[in-house]
Amino acid sequence: MPEGGGEEAHSGPPPAFVAYRFEATDEALDAEALLSGMGVDARPIPAPPGRVGGCGIALRIPVGQVELAETLLERAGLGWSDRVDADDL
């Protein structure tokens, strides 16, 4: 579950991707390994600009896999520090 930040409000069509930011690089890499191993298309990307704290890596997840990704992360105890919904990451 997110420890800080939260979902951003959207008007219009749903976003194509969600980016999850983590406090430390090793957490982001552990999350990528977990999600990729479970069939989630988790892609490391530079952390979205304009956010405070966390490491410089985020994971980009297609919106259709967000529920699965969040469930897997929560079960593994891998909390993210921020979530950004976007059309292009």
N, C-alpha and C positions, 0 to 999 in steps of 0.2 A: 504494500500500500504506500502511496506517496507520503513522504515525511514533510514535504514542503511543496509549495506551488499547488497547482491543480489544473483542472481542465479549463481551456479558454473557451469563451462563448463564441459561437459561430452564427452568422446569418447567411442564408443561402445554402448551396449544396454542401453535403458532408465533405470533409477533407479526404484526400487520397491516402495520406500517411499520418502516422503519429510518431513523434520522436520522444524517446525516453532518455533523460539525462541522469547520470549517477554521480554520487559524491566522489568516488575514486575510480581510477582507470581499471584496477583489478576487478571491481564490481561490474563495470561495463563489459569487460572481457568474459567474466564468468557468466553474465546474463546472455551474451552472444552465444557462447558455447552451449548453454542449456537450451536456449530457444532454437538454435539451428539444429541441434541434435534431436529436437522434438518436431521438426518439420516446419518451423516458423521462419519466414523469410526476413531474418534479422540482419540488417546491414549497418555496420559502423559508419558513422558520418561525423564531421565536425559538429560540435555542439552549436545549436542555433544561437545567433547573436542576440544581445540584449537581455540575457539572463544572468543572474548573479549566483555565484558559487558553483560547486560541482566541478567535475573534471572536464576536459576539452572534448570528450567523446560522448556521442549519443548513439542510440540504436534507432534506426528507422524501421518501422513496422507498417505493412499495408493495413489500411483500416479494417479490412475483412478478417484480419488475424489478431486484432487488438484484444478481444475478450480472452482468447486462448493464451496469448502472451501474458496478459496480466494475471490470469489464473496460475500459470506455470511459475511466474516470478514470485507471486505471493506464497505459493506452496513451498518454494525453495528458500524463502526468507530473503529474497533479493529485492529490497525496496528501491524505488527510483526517487530521485529528488525533485524531478520536474517532468512535466508532460506538455508537449507542444503539438497541437493539431495543425497540419499544413497541407496545401495542395501540391507543393513541390519542395522536396528536400533532397 
